[in-house]
Amino acid sequence: LGSLGDPRHDVEHGHSGPDRGPTYFNALRLDDGTVVYSQVSGTDDAPPDLPVLTGAQAADKHEPFTVTAPDGRRWRMVVRAARQQSTQQIIGTYYAAMPLADNESTLSSVLIRFAVLAVGLIALMMLVGFLAIGRAFRPLREVESVATAFGRGDTSRRVTGARPGTEVGRLGTSVNEMLDEI
């Protein structure tokens, strides 16, 4: 990789923090357990723990998996069998990983935004429903008011706000006709 993947190169050339490039980890462990190469780039976080795998086991492991660093941060890792160039014989395991912290932070932020949006939409729907129901029952409340006034002896009031083609409008018309007969 030369100096391009070295975090010290990034710091020496004015790159630091989140702008110094992608964060990754890679390592090479021989089958005898010797780690011959290990590098973390783009972060000062502790590297993940290396699962103990032989090169043959790594050759069979095709899916990424999650590992934890000593500081508790989670990393997504893939492993591949490391082969000697000349003979293609498996000599160890190559590890590559990226931290999940940015992904987990983004996911958490998105979930919070969706939750706030959902609560807001539910509150808005409740308000619209409350207003619509209040508007729908307004003519019925007028019929109730006229009937209550009639029960107290006031026969001069009439139902005026109900639309004639609706059930409440027909009820209002019937109440008005009944009051006219009295």
PEMOBEL-V407885 format. One record per pair of residues at least 6 apart in sequence whose ideal C-beta (glycine too) atoms are under 8 Angstrom apart, sorted by the first residue. I is the first residue (numbers start at 1). J is the second residue. Records with the same first field share a line. If there is no record, write none. Layout:
I=J ; J
This chain:
1=39
3=9
5=39 ; 41
6=39 ; 41
7=20 ; 40 ; 41 ; 42 ; 43
10=16 ; 20 ; 21 ; 41 ; 42
11=20
15=21
20=42
21=41 ; 42
22=41 ; 42 ; 98
23=40 ; 41 ; 42 ; 43 ; 45 ; 98 ; 99 ; 102
24=40 ; 41 ; 42 ; 96 ; 97 ; 98
25=38 ; 39 ; 40 ; 41 ; 47 ; 48 ; 75 ; 95 ; 96 ; 97 ; 98 ; 99
26=37 ; 38 ; 39 ; 94 ; 95 ; 96 ; 97
27=35 ; 37 ; 38 ; 39 ; 47 ; 50 ; 94 ; 95
28=35 ; 36 ; 37 ; 38 ; 82 ; 92 ; 93 ; 94 ; 95
29=35 ; 36 ; 50 ; 92 ; 93 ; 95
30=36 ; 82 ; 91 ; 92
31=54 ; 55 ; 90 ; 91 ; 92 ; 93
33=52
35=50
36=92
38=47
40=47
43=99
45=69 ; 71 ; 73 ; 99 ; 101
46=69 ; 70 ; 71 ; 73
47=69 ; 75 ; 97
48=67 ; 68 ; 69 ; 73 ; 75 ; 77 ; 97
49=67 ; 68 ; 69 ; 70
50=67 ; 95
51=67 ; 77 ; 79
53=61 ; 79 ; 93
54=90 ; 92 ; 93
55=81 ; 82 ; 83 ; 90 ; 91 ; 92 ; 93
56=81 ; 90
57=93
58=79 ; 80 ; 81 ; 82 ; 93 ; 94
59=80 ; 81 ; 90
61=79
64=76 ; 77 ; 78
65=76 ; 77 ; 78
66=74 ; 75 ; 76 ; 77 ; 100
67=74 ; 75 ; 77 ; 97
68=74 ; 75
69=75
73=99 ; 100 ; 101
74=99 ; 100 ; 101 ; 104
75=97 ; 98 ; 99 ; 100
76=97 ; 98 ; 99 ; 100
77=95 ; 96 ; 97
78=95 ; 96 ; 97
79=93 ; 94 ; 95 ; 96
80=93 ; 94 ; 96
81=90 ; 92 ; 93 ; 94
82=90 ; 91 ; 92 ; 93 ; 94
83=89 ; 90 ; 91
84=91
138=161
139=159 ; 161 ; 162 ; 163 ; 166 ; 168 ; 169 ; 172
140=162 ; 168 ; 171
142=159 ; 160 ; 161 ; 162 ; 172
143=159 ; 162 ; 168 ; 171 ; 172 ; 175
145=157
146=157 ; 158 ; 159 ; 172 ; 175 ; 179
147=175
149=157
150=157 ; 179
155=179 ; 182
157=179
158=176 ; 179
159=171 ; 172 ; 173 ; 175 ; 176
160=172
161=172
162=168 ; 169 ; 171 ; 172 ; 173
163=169
164=170 ; 173
